[in-house]
């Protein structure tokens, strides 16, 4: 259960946090706490729609009932799985970058436990999506994944992140993004199943290629 240090805001306070977080995140895109605050203060209607979709899905209902967390103590078995599996691919993605699943900032501005959990789940499955779509974690890769996240959840923060990210591209990066990554991300986000209704941890042991086919995942094409 996602409880504890959450802050209730009135409309003006919410707007102030959203604007301050947006400005801060544009100045320093590495500030995960500001990006998280922006997502929460602008994303309530989107998270409510995701919650309703999860309630209509058998796997989504199981996630809401059991409320799994993507933290080290819960996913460490992925490091012991066979090389061809989704779990092993996730472990390789995390290990090769020295990432920890425990590094996500907490949810602070959602009004209910259910919405707080949905917001945290969206945050915690981000690296599963990186693994499935085979996206790098550089500015181009993160911007492409935000396009997919926007198509999947319609979070305003995702759209703002794409705008902010592309504004920081140099000319070569901008050309590469809009010619190669952006059209692919539009197709990939539209073709994939409802990715917030997937209980990823229950599929760690399955073949990576098989889960990609099952969920309609198109990995990013390699550049010629």
C-alpha positions as CSV (number, residue, x, y, z in Angstrom):
1,X,0.0,0.0,0.0
2,X,1.3,3.5,-0.9
3,X,0.6,5.5,2.3
4,X,2.4,8.1,4.4
5,X,4.1,11.3,3.3
6,X,1.5,12.6,0.9
7,X,0.5,16.2,0.7
8,X,-3.0,17.5,0.0
9,X,-3.0,20.6,-2.2
10,X,-5.7,23.1,-3.1
11,X,-6.1,24.2,-6.7
12,X,-3.7,27.2,-6.4
13,X,-1.1,25.2,-4.6
14,X,-1.3,22.5,-7.2
15,X,-0.9,25.0,-10.0
16,X,2.1,26.5,-8.2
17,X,3.8,23.2,-7.7
18,X,3.1,22.2,-11.3
19,X,4.6,25.5,-12.7
20,X,7.6,25.4,-10.3
21,X,8.3,21.7,-11.1
22,X,8.0,22.4,-14.9
23,X,10.5,25.2,-14.8
24,X,12.9,23.3,-12.6
25,X,12.7,20.2,-14.7
26,X,13.4,22.2,-17.9
27,X,16.5,23.8,-16.2
28,X,17.7,20.4,-14.9
29,X,16.1,17.3,-16.5
30,X,18.0,15.1,-14.1
31,X,15.8,16.2,-11.3
32,X,13.5,13.1,-11.0
33,X,11.7,14.5,-8.0
34,X,10.6,17.6,-10.0
35,X,9.5,15.4,-13.0
36,X,7.6,13.2,-10.6
37,X,5.9,16.2,-9.0
38,X,4.9,17.6,-12.4
39,X,3.4,14.2,-13.4
40,X,1.4,14.0,-10.2
41,X,0.1,17.6,-10.1
42,X,-1.0,17.6,-13.8
43,X,-1.9,14.0,-14.2
44,X,-4.8,13.2,-11.9
45,X,-7.4,12.8,-14.8
46,X,-5.0,10.6,-16.7
47,X,-4.3,8.4,-13.7
48,X,-8.0,8.1,-13.0
49,X,-8.6,6.8,-16.6
50,X,-5.7,4.3,-16.2
51,X,-7.2,3.2,-12.9
52,X,-10.6,2.5,-14.5
53,X,-8.9,0.6,-17.3
54,X,-7.0,-1.5,-14.8
55,X,-10.2,-2.3,-13.0
56,X,-11.7,-3.6,-16.3
57,X,-8.7,-5.9,-16.9
58,X,-8.2,-9.2,-15.1
59,X,-4.5,-8.7,-14.9
60,X,-5.0,-5.0,-14.0
61,X,-7.3,-6.0,-11.1
62,X,-4.7,-8.5,-9.8
63,X,-2.1,-5.7,-9.8
64,X,-4.5,-3.4,-7.9
65,X,-5.3,-6.1,-5.4
66,X,-1.8,-7.3,-4.7
67,X,-0.1,-3.9,-5.3
68,X,3.3,-5.3,-6.3
69,X,6.3,-3.0,-5.9
70,X,9.3,-2.9,-8.3
71,X,12.0,-2.8,-5.6
72,X,15.2,-4.7,-5.2
73,X,13.8,-7.2,-2.6
74,X,10.9,-8.1,-5.0
75,X,12.7,-8.4,-8.3
76,X,16.1,-9.6,-7.4
77,X,15.3,-13.1,-8.7
78,X,15.4,-11.7,-12.2
79,X,19.2,-11.8,-12.0
80,X,19.1,-15.6,-11.8
81,X,16.8,-16.3,-14.7
82,X,17.9,-17.8,-18.1
83,X,19.4,-15.4,-20.6
84,X,16.5,-15.5,-23.0
85,X,13.9,-14.4,-20.5
86,X,12.3,-11.1,-20.0
87,X,13.5,-11.0,-16.4
88,X,17.1,-11.6,-17.4
89,X,16.9,-8.8,-20.1
90,X,15.5,-6.4,-17.4
91,X,18.3,-7.4,-15.0
92,X,20.9,-6.9,-17.8
93,X,19.4,-3.5,-18.6
94,X,19.6,-2.4,-14.9
95,X,23.0,-3.9,-14.1
96,X,24.7,-2.6,-17.2
97,X,23.7,1.0,-16.2
98,X,24.2,0.5,-12.4
99,X,20.6,1.4,-11.9
100,X,18.6,0.4,-8.8
101,X,14.9,-0.1,-8.8
102,X,14.9,1.6,-5.4
103,X,15.8,5.0,-6.8
104,X,12.3,6.1,-7.8
105,X,11.0,9.2,-5.8
106,X,7.9,8.6,-3.6
107,X,4.4,9.7,-4.6
108,X,3.5,12.9,-2.7
109,X,0.5,14.7,-4.3
110,X,-2.2,12.1,-5.2
111,X,-5.4,12.2,-3.2
112,X,-6.3,8.5,-2.7
113,X,-4.3,5.3,-2.0
114,X,-5.5,3.8,-5.3
115,X,-4.4,6.8,-7.4
116,X,-1.1,7.0,-5.5
117,X,-0.5,3.3,-6.3
118,X,-1.3,3.8,-10.0
119,X,1.1,6.8,-10.1
120,X,3.8,4.8,-8.4
121,X,3.2,1.8,-10.7
122,X,3.6,4.0,-13.8
123,X,6.9,5.3,-12.4
124,X,8.2,1.8,-11.4
125,X,7.4,0.0,-14.7
126,X,9.4,2.7,-16.7
127,X,12.5,0.5,-16.9
128,X,10.4,-2.6,-17.9
129,X,9.3,-0.5,-20.9
130,X,12.9,0.5,-21.6
131,X,13.8,-3.2,-21.7
132,X,10.8,-4.2,-23.9
133,X,11.3,-1.4,-26.5
134,X,15.1,-1.7,-26.4
135,X,15.5,2.0,-25.8
136,X,18.7,3.7,-24.6
137,X,18.6,5.9,-21.6
138,X,20.1,9.0,-23.3
139,X,18.0,12.1,-24.0
140,X,16.8,10.7,-27.4
141,X,15.8,7.4,-25.9
142,X,14.0,8.9,-22.9
143,X,12.1,11.3,-25.2
144,X,11.0,8.5,-27.4
145,X,9.8,6.5,-24.4
146,X,7.9,9.6,-23.2
147,X,6.0,9.6,-26.6
148,X,5.0,5.9,-25.9
149,X,4.0,6.7,-22.4
150,X,1.9,9.6,-23.6
151,X,0.1,7.4,-26.0
152,X,-0.5,4.8,-23.3
153,X,-1.5,7.1,-20.5
154,X,-2.1,10.6,-21.9
155,X,-0.1,12.2,-19.1
156,X,0.5,15.9,-19.8
157,X,4.0,15.5,-18.2
158,X,5.0,13.1,-20.9
159,X,4.1,15.6,-23.6
160,X,5.9,18.4,-21.8
161,X,8.9,16.1,-21.3
162,X,9.1,15.5,-25.1
163,X,8.9,19.2,-25.8
164,X,11.5,20.0,-23.2
165,X,13.7,17.1,-24.4
166,X,13.6,18.0,-28.0
167,X,14.4,21.7,-27.2
168,X,17.7,20.5,-25.8
169,X,18.7,18.5,-28.9
170,X,21.4,19.7,-31.2
171,X,20.6,19.8,-34.9
172,X,21.9,16.3,-35.5
173,X,19.9,14.8,-32.6
174,X,16.7,16.6,-33.6
175,X,17.0,15.2,-37.2
176,X,17.6,11.7,-35.9
177,X,14.7,11.9,-33.4
178,X,12.1,13.2,-35.8
179,X,13.1,11.0,-38.7
180,X,13.8,7.8,-36.9
181,X,12.6,7.7,-33.3
182,X,9.4,9.8,-33.3
183,X,7.5,8.0,-36.1
184,X,8.5,4.6,-34.6
185,X,7.3,5.7,-31.1
186,X,3.9,6.8,-32.4
187,X,3.4,3.4,-34.1
188,X,4.8,1.4,-31.1
189,X,2.7,3.2,-28.5
190,X,-0.5,2.7,-30.6
191,X,0.2,-1.0,-31.4
192,X,1.1,-2.2,-27.9
193,X,-1.4,-3.6,-25.6
194,X,-2.5,-1.6,-22.5
195,X,0.8,-1.7,-20.8
196,X,-0.4,-0.5,-17.5
197,X,-2.6,-3.6,-17.3
198,X,0.4,-6.0,-17.5
199,X,1.6,-7.8,-14.4
200,X,5.2,-7.8,-15.6
201,X,6.7,-9.7,-12.6
202,X,4.6,-12.7,-13.4
203,X,6.1,-12.9,-16.9
204,X,9.8,-12.6,-15.9
205,X,10.4,-16.3,-16.6
206,X,9.0,-16.1,-20.2
207,X,11.0,-15.7,-23.4
208,X,11.6,-12.0,-24.2
209,X,10.6,-12.4,-27.8
210,X,7.5,-14.2,-26.9
211,X,6.3,-11.5,-24.4
212,X,7.0,-8.8,-27.0
213,X,4.8,-10.6,-29.5
214,X,2.1,-11.2,-26.9
215,X,2.0,-7.6,-25.9
216,X,2.4,-6.1,-29.4
217,X,5.8,-4.6,-28.7
218,X,7.8,-3.2,-31.6
219,X,11.5,-2.8,-30.4
220,X,13.1,0.3,-31.8
221,X,14.6,-0.5,-35.2
222,X,18.4,-0.3,-35.4
223,X,19.8,2.5,-37.5
224,X,21.2,1.6,-40.9
